[in-house]
Amino acid sequence: MSNDGKNLADIVKNVHRRLRQELYKTGDLESVWINHCRNVPCLKVQLRFYVKNKICVNFQVLRAKSYLFWLIFKKIILLKKYASSMHKLATEHWEQLRVSNPATSRINWTWSFLQYYFFSGGLQQHRQKSNSDTEWPKLILNESKVAVLDVGSCYNPFGEYEELDVLSIDLCPALESVYQCDFLNIPLGKTTVIDGQSVLSLATNQFHCIVFSFLLEYFPSPSQRWTCCEKAHLLLLREGILIIITPDSKAAHSNSKVMRSWREALSAIGFKRIKYEKLQHAHCMAFRKNSVESVLKAEDRELLASKMYIPQDFYNPSDSENEEKDEIKFTEAELAEGFTNLPLFDE
């Protein structure tokens, strides 16, 4: 990878590391995630004052006037920098590999599997393999399209396929074709509700496929990864597919215990892994929703959630990663763009 690609990857990794650091320091998973995601509503009055009096033109003054706002403002810019870096890394670096070496592409892998499963008899084959006496209802495609929820999409890479009806969501979208949504905390209901560029709720039993591509490792805790998978089970139609792709440039056997642990945890929810492949830089897995929601005891859920670990969970972020002063610097242009994208108030 070029130096530019490595720099972009470092920005992405630093955001993941900061989340792990904050969780390690505080132990308060909920507050760490809330602080990472949201703005404080009570700052709207302050923001109106800054805007009307043009104080925001001078960012040093802004920082001095309200340190709390400055911290939140920095988090917003950091998320946008993360999104733009991920977008550039994917489209300008990984896409080159997709063309020169298609076998390394997570997008190609996902599309190939969806073609097989929904359009080339894969679904029927797995019905037969299940050895179940259950009368399977027909999995109906709306206008012959597969309804896909792409979580952590960033730039909507599956939007190019006409056979897919894609709803792309991300905590901080890089493009307008991706809707803003905190999947971890999104309410589930009877209908999917979208307001402008934000998804307010998602409908259960609606999607044929849900994609978690380079998503689960973003979260600093196994319980958050488990919650995402539980949510995916509720959102999928029966026989629907959960695609999980997680980065790993090591040999396939290096993290085989991790992949086996995930498989065991997801099996308890009602997911059966029906395909696994190790690409050069990623583990690619397809899980089939075989059953309705299972009832688990609290202690069982806690144990199963712990199985959704990644190796980084066991590192001490303060000393194990040879931490440097990696404060991300923002240019004046990035600060200005960050401010214009703040969801401030209705004028």
C-alpha positions in Angstrom: 0.0 0.0 0.0 1.2 3.5 -0.8 2.2 6.0 1.9 -1.1 7.8 1.4 -3.0 4.6 1.9 -1.1 3.8 5.1 -1.8 7.3 6.4 -5.5 6.9 5.8 -5.5 3.4 7.4 -3.8 4.9 10.4 -6.6 7.5 10.8 -9.1 4.7 10.8 -7.2 2.6 13.3 -6.6 5.5 15.6 -10.4 6.1 15.9 -10.8 2.4 16.9 -8.0 2.6 19.3 -9.3 5.8 21.0 -12.6 4.0 21.6 -10.8 1.1 23.3 -8.7 3.5 25.3 -11.8 5.4 26.6 -13.5 2.1 27.5 -10.3 0.9 29.3 -10.1 4.1 31.3 -13.7 4.5 32.3 -15.2 1.0 32.1 -18.5 2.7 31.2 -19.4 1.3 27.8 -22.6 3.2 27.4 -21.2 6.6 28.1 -18.2 6.0 25.9 -20.4 5.2 22.9 -22.8 8.1 23.6 -20.0 10.5 23.8 -18.6 9.1 20.6 -21.8 9.5 18.7 -24.0 12.4 19.8 -24.0 16.1 20.3 -25.3 17.7 23.5 -28.8 19.3 22.8 -28.3 22.0 25.4 -25.5 23.5 23.3 -28.0 24.7 20.7 -28.5 28.0 22.5 -24.7 28.5 22.8 -24.3 27.6 19.1 -26.9 30.2 18.1 -25.0 32.8 20.0 -21.7 31.9 18.4 -23.2 31.9 14.9 -25.1 35.1 15.2 -22.1 36.9 16.7 -19.7 35.3 14.3 -17.4 34.1 17.1 -17.1 30.8 15.3 -14.9 32.5 12.6 -12.0 32.3 15.0 -11.7 28.7 16.2 -9.2 29.6 18.9 -11.7 32.0 20.4 -14.4 29.3 20.1 -12.2 26.9 22.0 -11.6 29.4 24.8 -15.3 30.4 25.0 -16.6 26.9 25.5 -14.3 24.0 26.2 -17.2 21.5 26.4 -18.5 22.6 23.0 -14.9 22.4 21.6 -14.6 18.8 22.7 -17.8 17.9 21.1 -17.0 19.8 18.0 -13.7 18.0 17.7 -15.5 14.6 18.0 -17.8 15.6 15.1 -14.8 16.6 12.9 -13.0 13.4 13.9 -16.0 11.3 12.8 -16.1 13.2 9.5 -12.4 12.8 9.0 -12.8 9.1 9.7 -15.6 8.8 7.1 -13.7 10.7 4.4 -10.5 8.7 5.1 -12.5 5.4 4.9 -14.1 6.5 1.7 -10.8 7.5 0.1 -9.1 4.4 1.3 -11.9 2.2 -0.1 -12.4 4.0 -3.5 -8.8 5.0 -4.3 -6.8 2.1 -2.9 -9.0 -1.0 -2.3 -10.9 -0.4 -5.6 -7.6 -0.6 -7.5 -7.1 -4.1 -6.0 -10.7 -4.9 -6.9 -9.8 -4.3 -10.6 -6.3 -5.7 -10.7 -7.0 -8.7 -8.4 -10.8 -9.3 -8.1 -10.3 -12.2 -5.8 -9.2 -9.9 -3.0 -12.3 -7.7 -3.1 -14.9 -8.0 -0.2 -17.5 -6.3 -2.5 -17.0 -8.9 -5.2 -17.1 -11.7 -2.7 -20.4 -10.5 -1.2 -22.0 -9.9 -4.6 -20.9 -13.3 -5.9 -22.5 -15.0 -2.8 -25.7 -13.1 -3.1 -26.0 -14.1 -6.8 -25.5 -17.7 -5.8 -27.9 -17.7 -2.9 -30.8 -15.7 -4.3 -30.6 -16.2 -8.0 -28.7 -19.5 -8.7 -30.4 -22.1 -6.4 -28.4 -21.6 -3.3 -31.4 -21.0 -1.1 -33.1 -24.2 -2.3 -29.9 -26.2 -1.7 -29.6 -25.0 1.9 -33.3 -25.8 2.5 -32.6 -29.4 1.5 -29.4 -29.5 3.6 -31.3 -28.4 6.7 -33.1 -31.7 6.9 -36.1 -30.0 8.5 -39.7 -31.0 8.3 -40.7 -27.3 8.4 -42.8 -26.1 5.5 -40.6 -23.2 4.3 -42.6 -20.2 3.0 -41.5 -18.8 -0.2 -38.9 -16.0 0.3 -40.5 -13.3 -1.9 -38.3 -10.7 -3.6 -39.9 -7.4 -4.2 -39.7 -6.8 -8.0 -37.0 -9.5 -8.1 -34.7 -7.4 -6.0 -32.9 -8.5 -2.8 -33.6 -6.0 0.0 -30.1 -5.3 1.5 -29.3 -3.3 4.7 -25.6 -2.2 4.4 -24.5 -1.2 7.9 -21.5 1.0 8.3 -21.7 1.5 4.5 -19.7 4.7 4.3 -20.0 5.1 0.5 -22.8 2.7 -0.7 -20.6 0.3 -2.7 -23.5 -2.1 -3.4 -25.7 0.6 -4.9 -24.2 -0.2 -8.4 -26.1 -3.5 -8.6 -29.5 -3.3 -10.1 -30.6 -6.6 -8.5 -30.2 -5.1 -5.1 -32.5 -2.7 -3.3 -30.0 -1.2 -0.8 -30.5 0.9 2.3 -27.1 2.1 3.2 -26.5 3.5 6.7 -23.6 4.8 8.6 -22.8 6.7 11.8 -21.2 9.4 9.8 -21.9 8.9 6.0 -19.3 10.0 3.4 -22.0 10.4 0.6 -25.6 11.6 0.4 -26.6 8.1 -0.8 -25.9 6.8 2.7 -28.3 7.6 5.5 -27.1 8.6 9.0 -27.9 6.0 11.7 -26.5 4.7 14.9 -27.3 1.0 14.3 -26.4 0.0 17.9 -29.2 2.2 19.3 -31.7 2.4 16.5 -35.3 1.5 17.5 -36.9 -1.5 15.8 -40.6 -1.5 14.9 -43.2 -2.4 12.3 -42.0 0.1 9.7 -38.7 1.7 8.6 -38.9 5.5 9.2 -36.6 7.9 7.4 -36.5 11.6 8.0 -34.4 13.5 5.5 -31.0 11.9 5.6 -31.5 10.1 8.9 -33.0 6.7 9.7 -35.2 6.9 12.8 -36.3 3.3 13.0 -36.0 0.0 11.2 -38.6 -2.6 10.5 -38.2 -6.2 11.7 -38.5 -9.1 9.3 -37.9 -6.8 6.4 -34.5 -7.5 4.8 -33.2 -10.4 2.7 -29.6 -9.6 3.5 -27.7 -7.5 6.0 -24.0 -6.6 5.5 -21.5 -6.0 8.3 -18.4 -5.2 6.2 -15.6 -4.0 8.4 -18.2 -3.0 11.0 -17.9 -5.2 14.1 -14.3 -4.4 14.9 -15.2 -0.7 15.1 -16.9 -1.4 18.4 -14.7 -1.6 21.5 -16.7 -4.3 23.3 -17.8 -7.9 22.5 -21.3 -7.1 23.9 -21.8 -4.3 21.3 -20.9 -6.7 18.5 -23.3 -9.3 20.0 -26.1 -6.7 20.1 -25.6 -5.8 16.5 -25.9 -9.5 15.5 -29.0 -9.9 17.6 -30.5 -6.9 15.9 -29.6 -8.3 12.5 -31.5 -11.5 13.4 -34.6 -9.5 14.2 -34.4 -7.4 11.0 -33.9 -10.4 8.6 -36.6 -12.4 7.1 -36.4 -16.1 7.8 -33.7 -17.7 5.5 -32.2 -14.2 5.1 -28.4 -13.8 5.1 -26.0 -11.9 7.4 -22.7 -11.2 5.7 -19.9 -10.5 8.1 -16.5 -9.4 6.8 -13.7 -8.5 9.2 -10.2 -7.4 8.3 -7.2 -9.7 8.8 -4.0 -9.8 6.8 -2.6 -12.8 8.6 -2.8 -16.4 7.5 -6.2 -18.0 7.8 -5.2 -20.2 10.8 -3.8 -17.2 12.9 -7.2 -16.1 14.1 -9.2 -19.3 13.5 -10.1 -19.5 17.2 -11.8 -16.1 16.9 -13.8 -17.1 13.9 -14.9 -20.3 15.6 -15.9 -18.4 18.7 -18.1 -16.1 16.6 -19.6 -19.0 14.9 -20.6 -20.6 18.2 -22.1 -17.3 19.5 -24.1 -16.7 16.4 -25.4 -20.2 16.3 -27.1 -19.6 19.6 -29.0 -16.7 18.1 -30.3 -18.8 15.2 -27.6 -18.2 12.6 -25.9 -21.0 10.7 -22.7 -20.2 8.9 -23.0 -21.6 5.4 -19.9 -20.1 3.8 -16.5 -19.0 5.0 -13.5 -17.8 3.0 -10.3 -16.2 3.9 -9.3 -13.5 1.4 -5.8 -11.9 1.4 -6.9 -9.2 3.9 -10.2 -10.3 5.3 -12.4 -13.1 6.7 -15.6 -13.4 4.7 -18.6 -15.2 6.3 -22.2 -15.8 5.3 -24.7 -16.7 8.0 -28.3 -18.0 7.3 -31.2 -17.2 9.6 -32.6 -20.6 10.3 -34.9 -20.0 13.2 -37.1 -17.5 14.9 -35.8 -15.6 17.9 -34.4 -17.8 20.6 -35.0 -17.1 24.3 -31.8 -16.9 26.2 -31.2 -16.4 29.9 -29.3 -13.3 31.0 -26.3 -15.4 32.1 -26.3 -17.3 28.8 -26.4 -14.0 26.8 -23.5 -12.6 28.8 -21.4 -15.7 28.1 -22.3 -15.8 24.4 -21.6 -12.1 24.0 -18.1 -12.6 25.4 -17.5 -14.9 22.5 -17.7 -12.0 20.0 -14.2 -10.9 21.0 -11.3 -9.7 18.8 -7.6 -9.9 19.8 -7.4 -6.2 20.4 -9.9 -6.6 23.3 -7.2 -8.1 25.4 -4.6 -5.4 24.9 -3.9 -2.6 27.3 -4.4 0.4 25.0 -2.3 2.6 27.2 0.9 0.6 26.8 0.5 -2.4 24.5 0.3 -0.4 21.2 3.4 1.7 21.7 1.2 4.7 21.9 2.6 7.9 20.5 1.2 11.4 20.7 -1.2 10.6 17.9 -3.4 13.7 18.3 -5.1 14.2 14.9 -4.5 17.6 13.5 -7.2 19.5 11.7 -6.7 22.1 9.1 -8.7 25.4 9.1 -10.6 24.1 6.1 -11.6 20.9 7.9 -12.7 22.9 10.9 -14.8 25.1 8.7 -16.4 22.2 6.9 -17.0 20.5 10.2 -18.9 23.5 11.5 -21.0 23.8 8.4 -22.1 20.1 8.8 -23.1 20.5 12.4 -26.8 19.6 13.0 -27.3 22.8 15.0 -30.8 24.1 15.1 -33.8 25.0 12.9 -33.8 28.5 11.7 
